[in-house]
Amino acid sequence: MGKRSNFERRPADFYPTPRAAVEPLIPYLRRIRSFAEPCAGDGDLVRHLESLGLHCAYAGDIRTGHDALALDRYDGADAIITNPPYTRDLMHRLIAHFQRILPTWLLLDADWASTKQAAPYLSCCSDIVAIGRVKWIEGSKYTGKDNHAWFRFDIRHGAGPVFRGRDKGQTVPSCRIAVCEQCRRTYEPQRSSSRFCSQTCRQRAHRNGLSVTTSVTPASPSAVDGAG
């Protein structure tokens, strides 16, 4: 039940963000003091973040006439933190737009990172914080059918994401996710210079005329907003 399910979708993907979905993100926001929420809905995410010590510098929503794609600055905000619509075309435009303004944390379905359509955006994704399934409907006995995660996007980052597993909100050892240059799917590289997810893709790339010998070592994992 929720954003992606067999049930009828809510208009504008209006699903208030439950507090349980926010708490795992807090350890990664230690340097963030203020935030912008451009897809605020009724303000649930704003209230959760403010109750946990952050200040909201801006809150708006398309339902109240505030188009996030029409704004290109959020004065006083250290980051954008929001639960965006999941309609893919709109979601992708929001990712591209937000990451050029400020470091951006988006609550998305975790499986999105494994799709081909995510490939153009993953190089600028620095961190993925897993939170598991979310109960979108307050009072319901059912959780959603999909696992979710917080994704951090920043146009200044280009080395792809580090995956942060679930461990009661604590920072845990993590692995980098790369995008295969041949099939464009994500995979966990064994070496920093890895460019292909398998020997098969390496061979296909060679047959297609793509150089398989020149490799570029990606930059070291970027610091999360809370890293020292």
PyMOL CGO cylinders between C-alpha atoms (Angstrom):
from pymol import cmd
from pymol.cgo import CYLINDER

trace = [
    CYLINDER, 0.00, 0.00, 0.00, 1.28, 3.48, -0.73, 0.3, 1, 1, 1, 1, 1, 1,
    CYLINDER, 1.28, 3.48, -0.73, 3.19, 5.24, -3.46, 0.3, 1, 1, 1, 1, 1, 1,
    CYLINDER, 3.19, 5.24, -3.46, 3.68, 2.07, -5.51, 0.3, 1, 1, 1, 1, 1, 1,
    CYLINDER, 3.68, 2.07, -5.51, 0.99, -0.56, -4.97, 0.3, 1, 1, 1, 1, 1, 1,
    CYLINDER, 0.99, -0.56, -4.97, -2.14, -2.15, -6.37, 0.3, 1, 1, 1, 1, 1, 1,
    CYLINDER, -2.14, -2.15, -6.37, -4.22, 0.55, -4.72, 0.3, 1, 1, 1, 1, 1, 1,
    CYLINDER, -4.22, 0.55, -4.72, -5.37, 3.70, -6.46, 0.3, 1, 1, 1, 1, 1, 1,
    CYLINDER, -5.37, 3.70, -6.46, -2.63, 6.34, -6.53, 0.3, 1, 1, 1, 1, 1, 1,
    CYLINDER, -2.63, 6.34, -6.53, -3.25, 9.54, -4.60, 0.3, 1, 1, 1, 1, 1, 1,
    CYLINDER, -3.25, 9.54, -4.60, -3.33, 12.81, -6.60, 0.3, 1, 1, 1, 1, 1, 1,
    CYLINDER, -3.33, 12.81, -6.60, 0.12, 14.45, -6.91, 0.3, 1, 1, 1, 1, 1, 1,
    CYLINDER, 0.12, 14.45, -6.91, 1.60, 11.48, -5.00, 0.3, 1, 1, 1, 1, 1, 1,
    CYLINDER, 1.60, 11.48, -5.00, 0.47, 13.05, -1.74, 0.3, 1, 1, 1, 1, 1, 1,
    CYLINDER, 0.47, 13.05, -1.74, 1.73, 10.62, 0.90, 0.3, 1, 1, 1, 1, 1, 1,
    CYLINDER, 1.73, 10.62, 0.90, 2.69, 12.24, 4.22, 0.3, 1, 1, 1, 1, 1, 1,
    CYLINDER, 2.69, 12.24, 4.22, 6.16, 11.15, 5.35, 0.3, 1, 1, 1, 1, 1, 1,
    CYLINDER, 6.16, 11.15, 5.35, 6.05, 9.09, 8.58, 0.3, 1, 1, 1, 1, 1, 1,
    CYLINDER, 6.05, 9.09, 8.58, 8.55, 9.88, 11.33, 0.3, 1, 1, 1, 1, 1, 1,
    CYLINDER, 8.55, 9.88, 11.33, 9.94, 6.33, 11.18, 0.3, 1, 1, 1, 1, 1, 1,
    CYLINDER, 9.94, 6.33, 11.18, 11.17, 7.04, 7.65, 0.3, 1, 1, 1, 1, 1, 1,
    CYLINDER, 11.17, 7.04, 7.65, 13.04, 10.17, 8.81, 0.3, 1, 1, 1, 1, 1, 1,
    CYLINDER, 13.04, 10.17, 8.81, 14.88, 8.97, 11.90, 0.3, 1, 1, 1, 1, 1, 1,
    CYLINDER, 14.88, 8.97, 11.90, 17.44, 6.77, 10.03, 0.3, 1, 1, 1, 1, 1, 1,
    CYLINDER, 17.44, 6.77, 10.03, 18.58, 9.83, 8.07, 0.3, 1, 1, 1, 1, 1, 1,
    CYLINDER, 18.58, 9.83, 8.07, 19.41, 12.04, 11.06, 0.3, 1, 1, 1, 1, 1, 1,
    CYLINDER, 19.41, 12.04, 11.06, 22.93, 10.63, 11.77, 0.3, 1, 1, 1, 1, 1, 1,
    CYLINDER, 22.93, 10.63, 11.77, 23.91, 11.71, 8.25, 0.3, 1, 1, 1, 1, 1, 1,
    CYLINDER, 23.91, 11.71, 8.25, 22.80, 15.33, 8.74, 0.3, 1, 1, 1, 1, 1, 1,
    CYLINDER, 22.80, 15.33, 8.74, 25.10, 16.44, 11.53, 0.3, 1, 1, 1, 1, 1, 1,
    CYLINDER, 25.10, 16.44, 11.53, 26.41, 19.44, 9.61, 0.3, 1, 1, 1, 1, 1, 1,
    CYLINDER, 26.41, 19.44, 9.61, 22.98, 20.45, 8.36, 0.3, 1, 1, 1, 1, 1, 1,
    CYLINDER, 22.98, 20.45, 8.36, 21.33, 23.17, 10.45, 0.3, 1, 1, 1, 1, 1, 1,
    CYLINDER, 21.33, 23.17, 10.45, 18.63, 24.35, 8.04, 0.3, 1, 1, 1, 1, 1, 1,
    CYLINDER, 18.63, 24.35, 8.04, 16.82, 22.82, 5.09, 0.3, 1, 1, 1, 1, 1, 1,
    CYLINDER, 16.82, 22.82, 5.09, 14.35, 23.53, 2.28, 0.3, 1, 1, 1, 1, 1, 1,
    CYLINDER, 14.35, 23.53, 2.28, 11.32, 21.30, 1.69, 0.3, 1, 1, 1, 1, 1, 1,
    CYLINDER, 11.32, 21.30, 1.69, 9.97, 22.05, -1.84, 0.3, 1, 1, 1, 1, 1, 1,
    CYLINDER, 9.97, 22.05, -1.84, 7.47, 19.14, -1.92, 0.3, 1, 1, 1, 1, 1, 1,
    CYLINDER, 7.47, 19.14, -1.92, 6.13, 19.72, 1.57, 0.3, 1, 1, 1, 1, 1, 1,
    CYLINDER, 6.13, 19.72, 1.57, 2.52, 18.56, 1.24, 0.3, 1, 1, 1, 1, 1, 1,
    CYLINDER, 2.52, 18.56, 1.24, 0.90, 19.13, 4.65, 0.3, 1, 1, 1, 1, 1, 1,
    CYLINDER, 0.90, 19.13, 4.65, 4.30, 19.61, 6.30, 0.3, 1, 1, 1, 1, 1, 1,
    CYLINDER, 4.30, 19.61, 6.30, 4.80, 16.25, 8.00, 0.3, 1, 1, 1, 1, 1, 1,
    CYLINDER, 4.80, 16.25, 8.00, 8.45, 15.96, 6.97, 0.3, 1, 1, 1, 1, 1, 1,
    CYLINDER, 8.45, 15.96, 6.97, 9.08, 19.55, 8.06, 0.3, 1, 1, 1, 1, 1, 1,
    CYLINDER, 9.08, 19.55, 8.06, 7.60, 18.86, 11.49, 0.3, 1, 1, 1, 1, 1, 1,
    CYLINDER, 7.60, 18.86, 11.49, 9.64, 15.67, 11.92, 0.3, 1, 1, 1, 1, 1, 1,
    CYLINDER, 9.64, 15.67, 11.92, 12.92, 17.36, 10.98, 0.3, 1, 1, 1, 1, 1, 1,
    CYLINDER, 12.92, 17.36, 10.98, 12.25, 20.40, 13.16, 0.3, 1, 1, 1, 1, 1, 1,
    CYLINDER, 12.25, 20.40, 13.16, 11.38, 18.18, 16.12, 0.3, 1, 1, 1, 1, 1, 1,
    CYLINDER, 11.38, 18.18, 16.12, 14.78, 16.55, 15.63, 0.3, 1, 1, 1, 1, 1, 1,
    CYLINDER, 14.78, 16.55, 15.63, 16.62, 19.87, 15.81, 0.3, 1, 1, 1, 1, 1, 1,
    CYLINDER, 16.62, 19.87, 15.81, 16.74, 21.25, 12.25, 0.3, 1, 1, 1, 1, 1, 1,
    CYLINDER, 16.74, 21.25, 12.25, 15.37, 24.59, 11.05, 0.3, 1, 1, 1, 1, 1, 1,
    CYLINDER, 15.37, 24.59, 11.05, 13.13, 24.85, 7.97, 0.3, 1, 1, 1, 1, 1, 1,
    CYLINDER, 13.13, 24.85, 7.97, 14.24, 27.80, 5.80, 0.3, 1, 1, 1, 1, 1, 1,
    CYLINDER, 14.24, 27.80, 5.80, 11.60, 27.15, 3.13, 0.3, 1, 1, 1, 1, 1, 1,
    CYLINDER, 11.60, 27.15, 3.13, 8.54, 24.94, 2.67, 0.3, 1, 1, 1, 1, 1, 1,
    CYLINDER, 8.54, 24.94, 2.67, 6.31, 24.86, -0.41, 0.3, 1, 1, 1, 1, 1, 1,
    CYLINDER, 6.31, 24.86, -0.41, 4.24, 22.49, -2.50, 0.3, 1, 1, 1, 1, 1, 1,
    CYLINDER, 4.24, 22.49, -2.50, 2.66, 22.41, -5.97, 0.3, 1, 1, 1, 1, 1, 1,
    CYLINDER, 2.66, 22.41, -5.97, -0.75, 21.96, -4.35, 0.3, 1, 1, 1, 1, 1, 1,
    CYLINDER, -0.75, 21.96, -4.35, -0.41, 25.45, -2.84, 0.3, 1, 1, 1, 1, 1, 1,
    CYLINDER, -0.41, 25.45, -2.84, 0.92, 27.02, -6.04, 0.3, 1, 1, 1, 1, 1, 1,
    CYLINDER, 0.92, 27.02, -6.04, 4.65, 26.70, -5.36, 0.3, 1, 1, 1, 1, 1, 1,
    CYLINDER, 4.65, 26.70, -5.36, 6.31, 24.92, -8.29, 0.3, 1, 1, 1, 1, 1, 1,
    CYLINDER, 6.31, 24.92, -8.29, 9.67, 23.50, -7.18, 0.3, 1, 1, 1, 1, 1, 1,
    CYLINDER, 9.67, 23.50, -7.18, 10.95, 23.53, -10.77, 0.3, 1, 1, 1, 1, 1, 1,
    CYLINDER, 10.95, 23.53, -10.77, 10.41, 27.29, -10.94, 0.3, 1, 1, 1, 1, 1, 1,
    CYLINDER, 10.41, 27.29, -10.94, 12.71, 28.03, -7.98, 0.3, 1, 1, 1, 1, 1, 1,
    CYLINDER, 12.71, 28.03, -7.98, 16.47, 28.14, -8.33, 0.3, 1, 1, 1, 1, 1, 1,
    CYLINDER, 16.47, 28.14, -8.33, 17.56, 29.21, -4.84, 0.3, 1, 1, 1, 1, 1, 1,
    CYLINDER, 17.56, 29.21, -4.84, 16.65, 28.61, -1.20, 0.3, 1, 1, 1, 1, 1, 1,
    CYLINDER, 16.65, 28.61, -1.20, 18.22, 31.35, 0.89, 0.3, 1, 1, 1, 1, 1, 1,
    CYLINDER, 18.22, 31.35, 0.89, 19.29, 30.23, 4.34, 0.3, 1, 1, 1, 1, 1, 1,
    CYLINDER, 19.29, 30.23, 4.34, 19.09, 26.49, 3.62, 0.3, 1, 1, 1, 1, 1, 1,
    CYLINDER, 19.09, 26.49, 3.62, 22.08, 24.15, 3.89, 0.3, 1, 1, 1, 1, 1, 1,
    CYLINDER, 22.08, 24.15, 3.89, 20.37, 21.35, 1.97, 0.3, 1, 1, 1, 1, 1, 1,
    CYLINDER, 20.37, 21.35, 1.97, 17.15, 20.25, 0.28, 0.3, 1, 1, 1, 1, 1, 1,
    CYLINDER, 17.15, 20.25, 0.28, 15.37, 17.40, 2.05, 0.3, 1, 1, 1, 1, 1, 1,
    CYLINDER, 15.37, 17.40, 2.05, 12.12, 16.15, 0.55, 0.3, 1, 1, 1, 1, 1, 1,
    CYLINDER, 12.12, 16.15, 0.55, 9.86, 13.23, -0.31, 0.3, 1, 1, 1, 1, 1, 1,
    CYLINDER, 9.86, 13.23, -0.31, 9.19, 13.92, -4.02, 0.3, 1, 1, 1, 1, 1, 1,
    CYLINDER, 9.19, 13.92, -4.02, 6.52, 12.60, -6.38, 0.3, 1, 1, 1, 1, 1, 1,
    CYLINDER, 6.52, 12.60, -6.38, 7.45, 9.21, -7.84, 0.3, 1, 1, 1, 1, 1, 1,
    CYLINDER, 7.45, 9.21, -7.84, 6.12, 9.79, -11.35, 0.3, 1, 1, 1, 1, 1, 1,
    CYLINDER, 6.12, 9.79, -11.35, 9.40, 9.05, -13.08, 0.3, 1, 1, 1, 1, 1, 1,
    CYLINDER, 9.40, 9.05, -13.08, 9.62, 11.90, -15.59, 0.3, 1, 1, 1, 1, 1, 1,
    CYLINDER, 9.62, 11.90, -15.59, 8.83, 14.49, -12.93, 0.3, 1, 1, 1, 1, 1, 1,
    CYLINDER, 8.83, 14.49, -12.93, 11.03, 12.82, -10.33, 0.3, 1, 1, 1, 1, 1, 1,
    CYLINDER, 11.03, 12.82, -10.33, 14.00, 12.81, -12.70, 0.3, 1, 1, 1, 1, 1, 1,
    CYLINDER, 14.00, 12.81, -12.70, 13.52, 16.48, -13.56, 0.3, 1, 1, 1, 1, 1, 1,
    CYLINDER, 13.52, 16.48, -13.56, 13.40, 17.30, -9.86, 0.3, 1, 1, 1, 1, 1, 1,
    CYLINDER, 13.40, 17.30, -9.86, 16.63, 15.39, -9.20, 0.3, 1, 1, 1, 1, 1, 1,
    CYLINDER, 16.63, 15.39, -9.20, 18.44, 17.24, -12.01, 0.3, 1, 1, 1, 1, 1, 1,
    CYLINDER, 18.44, 17.24, -12.01, 17.07, 20.58, -10.82, 0.3, 1, 1, 1, 1, 1, 1,
    CYLINDER, 17.07, 20.58, -10.82, 17.60, 20.21, -7.07, 0.3, 1, 1, 1, 1, 1, 1,
    CYLINDER, 17.60, 20.21, -7.07, 21.17, 18.89, -7.21, 0.3, 1, 1, 1, 1, 1, 1,
    CYLINDER, 21.17, 18.89, -7.21, 22.29, 22.04, -9.01, 0.3, 1, 1, 1, 1, 1, 1,
    CYLINDER, 22.29, 22.04, -9.01, 20.94, 24.24, -6.21, 0.3, 1, 1, 1, 1, 1, 1,
    CYLINDER, 20.94, 24.24, -6.21, 21.99, 22.48, -3.00, 0.3, 1, 1, 1, 1, 1, 1,
    CYLINDER, 21.99, 22.48, -3.00, 23.04, 19.05, -1.74, 0.3, 1, 1, 1, 1, 1, 1,
    CYLINDER, 23.04, 19.05, -1.74, 19.73, 17.15, -1.86, 0.3, 1, 1, 1, 1, 1, 1,
    CYLINDER, 19.73, 17.15, -1.86, 18.33, 14.24, 0.12, 0.3, 1, 1, 1, 1, 1, 1,
    CYLINDER, 18.33, 14.24, 0.12, 15.35, 12.51, -1.56, 0.3, 1, 1, 1, 1, 1, 1,
    CYLINDER, 15.35, 12.51, -1.56, 13.24, 9.67, -0.17, 0.3, 1, 1, 1, 1, 1, 1,
    CYLINDER, 13.24, 9.67, -0.17, 12.84, 7.20, -3.07, 0.3, 1, 1, 1, 1, 1, 1,
    CYLINDER, 12.84, 7.20, -3.07, 11.98, 3.56, -3.63, 0.3, 1, 1, 1, 1, 1, 1,
    CYLINDER, 11.98, 3.56, -3.63, 15.25, 1.68, -3.25, 0.3, 1, 1, 1, 1, 1, 1,
    CYLINDER, 15.25, 1.68, -3.25, 14.77, -0.42, -6.39, 0.3, 1, 1, 1, 1, 1, 1,
    CYLINDER, 14.77, -0.42, -6.39, 15.01, 2.69, -8.55, 0.3, 1, 1, 1, 1, 1, 1,
    CYLINDER, 15.01, 2.69, -8.55, 18.80, 2.59, -8.24, 0.3, 1, 1, 1, 1, 1, 1,
    CYLINDER, 18.80, 2.59, -8.24, 18.88, -0.77, -10.05, 0.3, 1, 1, 1, 1, 1, 1,
    CYLINDER, 18.88, -0.77, -10.05, 17.04, 0.45, -13.14, 0.3, 1, 1, 1, 1, 1, 1,
    CYLINDER, 17.04, 0.45, -13.14, 18.53, 1.69, -16.40, 0.3, 1, 1, 1, 1, 1, 1,
    CYLINDER, 18.53, 1.69, -16.40, 16.63, 4.96, -16.09, 0.3, 1, 1, 1, 1, 1, 1,
    CYLINDER, 16.63, 4.96, -16.09, 18.56, 5.76, -12.89, 0.3, 1, 1, 1, 1, 1, 1,
    CYLINDER, 18.56, 5.76, -12.89, 21.97, 5.46, -14.57, 0.3, 1, 1, 1, 1, 1, 1,
    CYLINDER, 21.97, 5.46, -14.57, 22.24, 9.10, -15.73, 0.3, 1, 1, 1, 1, 1, 1,
    CYLINDER, 22.24, 9.10, -15.73, 21.67, 10.34, -12.17, 0.3, 1, 1, 1, 1, 1, 1,
    CYLINDER, 21.67, 10.34, -12.17, 23.74, 7.92, -10.08, 0.3, 1, 1, 1, 1, 1, 1,
    CYLINDER, 23.74, 7.92, -10.08, 27.14, 9.48, -10.74, 0.3, 1, 1, 1, 1, 1, 1,
    CYLINDER, 27.14, 9.48, -10.74, 25.98, 12.56, -8.80, 0.3, 1, 1, 1, 1, 1, 1,
    CYLINDER, 25.98, 12.56, -8.80, 24.47, 10.45, -6.01, 0.3, 1, 1, 1, 1, 1, 1,
    CYLINDER, 24.47, 10.45, -6.01, 26.96, 10.29, -3.15, 0.3, 1, 1, 1, 1, 1, 1,
    CYLINDER, 26.96, 10.29, -3.15, 25.05, 8.20, -0.59, 0.3, 1, 1, 1, 1, 1, 1,
    CYLINDER, 25.05, 8.20, -0.59, 22.12, 5.81, -0.31, 0.3, 1, 1, 1, 1, 1, 1,
    CYLINDER, 22.12, 5.81, -0.31, 20.74, 5.27, 3.22, 0.3, 1, 1, 1, 1, 1, 1,
    CYLINDER, 20.74, 5.27, 3.22, 18.48, 2.21, 3.40, 0.3, 1, 1, 1, 1, 1, 1,
    CYLINDER, 18.48, 2.21, 3.40, 15.37, 2.43, 5.59, 0.3, 1, 1, 1, 1, 1, 1,
    CYLINDER, 15.37, 2.43, 5.59, 13.36, -0.65, 4.51, 0.3, 1, 1, 1, 1, 1, 1,
    CYLINDER, 13.36, -0.65, 4.51, 9.59, -0.59, 4.02, 0.3, 1, 1, 1, 1, 1, 1,
    CYLINDER, 9.59, -0.59, 4.02, 7.47, 2.42, 4.91, 0.3, 1, 1, 1, 1, 1, 1,
    CYLINDER, 7.47, 2.42, 4.91, 3.95, 2.56, 6.34, 0.3, 1, 1, 1, 1, 1, 1,
    CYLINDER, 3.95, 2.56, 6.34, 2.56, 5.42, 4.24, 0.3, 1, 1, 1, 1, 1, 1,
    CYLINDER, 2.56, 5.42, 4.24, -1.01, 5.37, 5.50, 0.3, 1, 1, 1, 1, 1, 1,
    CYLINDER, -1.01, 5.37, 5.50, -1.31, 6.44, 9.13, 0.3, 1, 1, 1, 1, 1, 1,
    CYLINDER, -1.31, 6.44, 9.13, -3.27, 3.94, 11.19, 0.3, 1, 1, 1, 1, 1, 1,
    CYLINDER, -3.27, 3.94, 11.19, -2.98, 1.21, 8.55, 0.3, 1, 1, 1, 1, 1, 1,
    CYLINDER, -2.98, 1.21, 8.55, -1.78, -2.23, 9.59, 0.3, 1, 1, 1, 1, 1, 1,
    CYLINDER, -1.78, -2.23, 9.59, 0.04, -2.59, 6.26, 0.3, 1, 1, 1, 1, 1, 1,
    CYLINDER, 0.04, -2.59, 6.26, 3.46, -1.31, 5.23, 0.3, 1, 1, 1, 1, 1, 1,
    CYLINDER, 3.46, -1.31, 5.23, 4.30, -0.47, 1.62, 0.3, 1, 1, 1, 1, 1, 1,
    CYLINDER, 4.30, -0.47, 1.62, 5.34, -3.22, -0.78, 0.3, 1, 1, 1, 1, 1, 1,
    CYLINDER, 5.34, -3.22, -0.78, 8.66, -1.59, -1.69, 0.3, 1, 1, 1, 1, 1, 1,
    CYLINDER, 8.66, -1.59, -1.69, 11.84, -0.94, 0.25, 0.3, 1, 1, 1, 1, 1, 1,
    CYLINDER, 11.84, -0.94, 0.25, 12.87, 2.70, 0.42, 0.3, 1, 1, 1, 1, 1, 1,
    CYLINDER, 12.87, 2.70, 0.42, 16.04, 4.69, 0.93, 0.3, 1, 1, 1, 1, 1, 1,
    CYLINDER, 16.04, 4.69, 0.93, 17.30, 8.24, 1.21, 0.3, 1, 1, 1, 1, 1, 1,
    CYLINDER, 17.30, 8.24, 1.21, 19.42, 9.28, -1.78, 0.3, 1, 1, 1, 1, 1, 1,
    CYLINDER, 19.42, 9.28, -1.78, 21.85, 12.21, -1.58, 0.3, 1, 1, 1, 1, 1, 1,
    CYLINDER, 21.85, 12.21, -1.58, 22.47, 14.10, -4.84, 0.3, 1, 1, 1, 1, 1, 1,
    CYLINDER, 22.47, 14.10, -4.84, 25.06, 16.81, -5.45, 0.3, 1, 1, 1, 1, 1, 1,
    CYLINDER, 25.06, 16.81, -5.45, 26.17, 18.11, -8.86, 0.3, 1, 1, 1, 1, 1, 1,
    CYLINDER, 26.17, 18.11, -8.86, 29.70, 18.56, -7.46, 0.3, 1, 1, 1, 1, 1, 1,
    CYLINDER, 29.70, 18.56, -7.46, 29.96, 14.82, -6.81, 0.3, 1, 1, 1, 1, 1, 1,
    CYLINDER, 29.96, 14.82, -6.81, 30.80, 12.45, -9.66, 0.3, 1, 1, 1, 1, 1, 1,
    CYLINDER, 30.80, 12.45, -9.66, 32.02, 9.15, -8.23, 0.3, 1, 1, 1, 1, 1, 1,
    CYLINDER, 32.02, 9.15, -8.23, 28.70, 7.42, -7.62, 0.3, 1, 1, 1, 1, 1, 1,
    CYLINDER, 28.70, 7.42, -7.62, 27.02, 6.36, -4.37, 0.3, 1, 1, 1, 1, 1, 1,
    CYLINDER, 27.02, 6.36, -4.37, 28.10, 4.64, -1.19, 0.3, 1, 1, 1, 1, 1, 1,
    CYLINDER, 28.10, 4.64, -1.19, 25.44, 2.32, 0.23, 0.3, 1, 1, 1, 1, 1, 1,
    CYLINDER, 25.44, 2.32, 0.23, 24.62, 2.72, 3.92, 0.3, 1, 1, 1, 1, 1, 1,
    CYLINDER, 24.62, 2.72, 3.92, 22.92, -0.34, 5.37, 0.3, 1, 1, 1, 1, 1, 1,
    CYLINDER, 22.92, -0.34, 5.37, 20.27, -0.39, 8.08, 0.3, 1, 1, 1, 1, 1, 1,
    CYLINDER, 20.27, -0.39, 8.08, 21.70, -0.40, 11.60, 0.3, 1, 1, 1, 1, 1, 1,
    CYLINDER, 21.70, -0.40, 11.60, 19.33, 1.51, 13.87, 0.3, 1, 1, 1, 1, 1, 1,
    CYLINDER, 19.33, 1.51, 13.87, 20.43, 4.86, 12.51, 0.3, 1, 1, 1, 1, 1, 1,
    CYLINDER, 20.43, 4.86, 12.51, 24.17, 4.33, 13.01, 0.3, 1, 1, 1, 1, 1, 1,
    CYLINDER, 24.17, 4.33, 13.01, 26.78, 4.85, 10.30, 0.3, 1, 1, 1, 1, 1, 1,
    CYLINDER, 26.78, 4.85, 10.30, 27.95, 1.42, 9.16, 0.3, 1, 1, 1, 1, 1, 1,
    CYLINDER, 27.95, 1.42, 9.16, 30.68, 0.14, 6.83, 0.3, 1, 1, 1, 1, 1, 1,
    CYLINDER, 30.68, 0.14, 6.83, 29.49, 0.55, 3.27, 0.3, 1, 1, 1, 1, 1, 1,
    CYLINDER, 29.49, 0.55, 3.27, 30.21, -0.41, -0.32, 0.3, 1, 1, 1, 1, 1, 1,
    CYLINDER, 30.21, -0.41, -0.32, 30.34, 1.74, -3.42, 0.3, 1, 1, 1, 1, 1, 1,
    CYLINDER, 30.34, 1.74, -3.42, 27.87, 1.23, -6.22, 0.3, 1, 1, 1, 1, 1, 1,
    CYLINDER, 27.87, 1.23, -6.22, 29.04, 1.69, -9.81, 0.3, 1, 1, 1, 1, 1, 1,
    CYLINDER, 29.04, 1.69, -9.81, 27.28, 1.86, -13.16, 0.3, 1, 1, 1, 1, 1, 1,
    CYLINDER, 27.28, 1.86, -13.16, 28.44, -0.64, -15.81, 0.3, 1, 1, 1, 1, 1, 1,
    CYLINDER, 28.44, -0.64, -15.81, 29.65, 1.24, -18.90, 0.3, 1, 1, 1, 1, 1, 1,
    CYLINDER, 29.65, 1.24, -18.90, 28.24, -1.45, -21.17, 0.3, 1, 1, 1, 1, 1, 1,
    CYLINDER, 28.24, -1.45, -21.17, 24.79, -2.46, -19.85, 0.3, 1, 1, 1, 1, 1, 1,
    CYLINDER, 24.79, -2.46, -19.85, 24.28, 0.68, -17.66, 0.3, 1, 1, 1, 1, 1, 1,
    CYLINDER, 24.28, 0.68, -17.66, 23.09, -1.37, -14.68, 0.3, 1, 1, 1, 1, 1, 1,
    CYLINDER, 23.09, -1.37, -14.68, 24.37, -0.78, -11.17, 0.3, 1, 1, 1, 1, 1, 1,
    CYLINDER, 24.37, -0.78, -11.17, 26.72, -3.23, -9.46, 0.3, 1, 1, 1, 1, 1, 1,
    CYLINDER, 26.72, -3.23, -9.46, 29.12, -3.46, -6.52, 0.3, 1, 1, 1, 1, 1, 1,
    CYLINDER, 29.12, -3.46, -6.52, 32.70, -3.11, -7.86, 0.3, 1, 1, 1, 1, 1, 1,
    CYLINDER, 32.70, -3.11, -7.86, 35.54, -5.14, -6.38, 0.3, 1, 1, 1, 1, 1, 1,
    CYLINDER, 35.54, -5.14, -6.38, 38.15, -2.56, -7.47, 0.3, 1, 1, 1, 1, 1, 1,
    CYLINDER, 38.15, -2.56, -7.47, 38.07, 1.23, -7.62, 0.3, 1, 1, 1, 1, 1, 1,
    CYLINDER, 38.07, 1.23, -7.62, 39.06, 1.07, -11.32, 0.3, 1, 1, 1, 1, 1, 1,
    CYLINDER, 39.06, 1.07, -11.32, 36.21, -1.29, -12.25, 0.3, 1, 1, 1, 1, 1, 1,
    CYLINDER, 36.21, -1.29, -12.25, 34.15, -0.24, -15.29, 0.3, 1, 1, 1, 1, 1, 1,
    CYLINDER, 34.15, -0.24, -15.29, 32.08, -3.34, -16.12, 0.3, 1, 1, 1, 1, 1, 1,
    CYLINDER, 32.08, -3.34, -16.12, 29.78, -5.51, -14.03, 0.3, 1, 1, 1, 1, 1, 1,
    CYLINDER, 29.78, -5.51, -14.03, 30.95, -8.79, -15.57, 0.3, 1, 1, 1, 1, 1, 1,
    CYLINDER, 30.95, -8.79, -15.57, 33.42, -10.32, -17.98, 0.3, 1, 1, 1, 1, 1, 1,
    CYLINDER, 33.42, -10.32, -17.98, 30.54, -10.70, -20.45, 0.3, 1, 1, 1, 1, 1, 1,
    CYLINDER, 30.54, -10.70, -20.45, 29.95, -6.95, -20.47, 0.3, 1, 1, 1, 1, 1, 1,
    CYLINDER, 29.95, -6.95, -20.47, 33.68, -6.34, -20.79, 0.3, 1, 1, 1, 1, 1, 1,
    CYLINDER, 33.68, -6.34, -20.79, 33.80, -8.59, -23.86, 0.3, 1, 1, 1, 1, 1, 1,
    CYLINDER, 33.80, -8.59, -23.86, 30.72, -6.95, -25.37, 0.3, 1, 1, 1, 1, 1, 1,
    CYLINDER, 30.72, -6.95, -25.37, 32.26, -3.52, -24.85, 0.3, 1, 1, 1, 1, 1, 1,
    CYLINDER, 32.26, -3.52, -24.85, 35.43, -4.71, -26.62, 0.3, 1, 1, 1, 1, 1, 1,
    CYLINDER, 35.43, -4.71, -26.62, 33.38, -5.99, -29.57, 0.3, 1, 1, 1, 1, 1, 1,
    CYLINDER, 33.38, -5.99, -29.57, 31.52, -2.68, -29.70, 0.3, 1, 1, 1, 1, 1, 1,
    CYLINDER, 31.52, -2.68, -29.70, 34.78, -0.78, -29.95, 0.3, 1, 1, 1, 1, 1, 1,
    CYLINDER, 34.78, -0.78, -29.95, 34.76, 0.64, -26.42, 0.3, 1, 1, 1, 1, 1, 1,
    CYLINDER, 34.76, 0.64, -26.42, 38.20, 0.78, -24.85, 0.3, 1, 1, 1, 1, 1, 1,
    CYLINDER, 38.20, 0.78, -24.85, 38.47, -1.71, -22.00, 0.3, 1, 1, 1, 1, 1, 1,
    CYLINDER, 38.47, -1.71, -22.00, 42.07, -1.03, -21.04, 0.3, 1, 1, 1, 1, 1, 1,
    CYLINDER, 42.07, -1.03, -21.04, 42.00, 2.64, -20.09, 0.3, 1, 1, 1, 1, 1, 1,
    CYLINDER, 42.00, 2.64, -20.09, 40.40, 3.06, -16.71, 0.3, 1, 1, 1, 1, 1, 1,
    CYLINDER, 40.40, 3.06, -16.71, 39.85, 6.08, -14.55, 0.3, 1, 1, 1, 1, 1, 1,
    CYLINDER, 39.85, 6.08, -14.55, 40.02, 5.63, -10.81, 0.3, 1, 1, 1, 1, 1, 1,
    CYLINDER, 40.02, 5.63, -10.81, 36.99, 7.35, -9.29, 0.3, 1, 1, 1, 1, 1, 1,
    CYLINDER, 36.99, 7.35, -9.29, 37.39, 9.95, -6.60, 0.3, 1, 1, 1, 1, 1, 1,
    CYLINDER, 37.39, 9.95, -6.60, 37.33, 8.79, -3.01, 0.3, 1, 1, 1, 1, 1, 1,
    CYLINDER, 37.33, 8.79, -3.01, 33.87, 8.56, -1.45, 0.3, 1, 1, 1, 1, 1, 1,
    CYLINDER, 33.87, 8.56, -1.45, 32.59, 12.04, -0.69, 0.3, 1, 1, 1, 1, 1, 1,
    CYLINDER, 32.59, 12.04, -0.69, 31.84, 12.94, 2.86, 0.3, 1, 1, 1, 1, 1, 1,
    CYLINDER, 31.84, 12.94, 2.86, 28.24, 12.65, 3.93, 0.3, 1, 1, 1, 1, 1, 1,
    CYLINDER, 28.24, 12.65, 3.93, 26.74, 15.90, 5.26, 0.3, 1, 1, 1, 1, 1, 1,
    CYLINDER, 26.74, 15.90, 5.26, 27.53, 14.73, 8.77, 0.3, 1, 1, 1, 1, 1, 1,
    CYLINDER, 27.53, 14.73, 8.77, 31.08, 13.52, 8.19, 0.3, 1, 1, 1, 1, 1, 1,
    CYLINDER, 31.08, 13.52, 8.19, 33.97, 15.36, 9.76, 0.3, 1, 1, 1, 1, 1, 1,
]
cmd.load_cgo(trace, "trace")
